[in-house]
Amino acid sequence: MISRRLLELALLSGSKPKKYGPFANLLLAFAAVTIATIVGLTLTACSGGYQLRGQWLERWGDVFTALTLIIIGALALMGVI
């Protein structure tokens, strides 16, 4: 589903209902930037995580990751972020 803000941005950029080219370009650019951001943040967090050592991290690392993803997902679902 396309977000409301993305549709507003497309309309403000001059896309008309009969002209889908500018809207498609905007949607592709938005998708590319979103994917690049997610990949970049994931790689940064992963490389930082490999620098940490500790028994607690070995035991609770997966739980911490899962809880972080659940919290971020819940905040996104509620529209907070």
C-alpha positions in Angstrom: 0.0 0.0 0.0 1.3 3.4 -0.9 1.6 5.8 2.0 -0.5 8.9 2.1 2.6 11.2 2.3 4.0 9.6 -0.9 0.8 10.2 -2.8 0.8 13.9 -1.6 4.4 14.3 -2.7 3.5 12.8 -6.1 0.6 15.2 -6.5 2.7 18.2 -5.4 5.4 17.3 -7.8 3.0 17.9 -10.7 1.9 14.3 -11.5 -1.5 14.3 -13.2 -3.8 11.3 -13.1 -3.2 10.6 -16.8 0.6 11.0 -16.5 2.0 8.1 -14.6 5.6 8.5 -15.7 6.6 11.1 -13.1 4.7 9.2 -10.4 6.4 5.9 -11.3 9.8 7.6 -11.2 9.1 9.1 -7.8 7.9 5.8 -6.5 11.0 4.0 -7.8 13.3 6.6 -6.3 11.4 6.4 -3.0 11.8 2.6 -3.0 15.5 2.7 -3.9 16.3 5.2 -1.2 14.3 3.2 1.4 16.0 -0.1 0.5 19.4 1.6 0.5 18.7 3.1 3.9 17.7 -0.2 5.4 20.7 -2.0 4.0 23.1 0.7 5.1 21.7 0.8 8.7 21.7 -3.0 8.9 25.3 -3.2 7.7 26.4 -0.5 10.1 24.6 -2.1 13.1 26.0 -5.5 12.1 29.6 -4.3 11.9 29.2 -2.5 15.2 27.7 -5.5 16.8 30.7 -7.7 15.8 32.9 -5.3 17.7 31.1 -6.1 21.0 32.1 -9.2 22.9 30.6 -10.6 26.0 28.9 -13.6 27.5 25.6 -11.8 27.9 25.6 -10.8 24.2 26.1 -14.4 23.2 23.2 -15.5 25.3 20.7 -12.6 24.8 21.7 -11.1 21.5 18.9 -12.8 19.4 16.3 -11.9 22.0 17.5 -8.2 22.1 17.3 -8.1 18.3 13.8 -9.6 18.2 12.5 -7.2 20.8 14.0 -4.2 19.0 12.3 -5.3 15.7 9.0 -5.8 17.5 9.1 -2.4 19.2 10.0 -0.7 15.9 7.2 -2.5 14.1 4.7 -1.6 16.8 5.7 2.0 16.6 5.4 2.0 12.8 2.0 0.3 13.0 0.7 3.0 15.4 2.1 5.7 13.1 4.5 7.1 15.7 7.5 6.7 13.4 
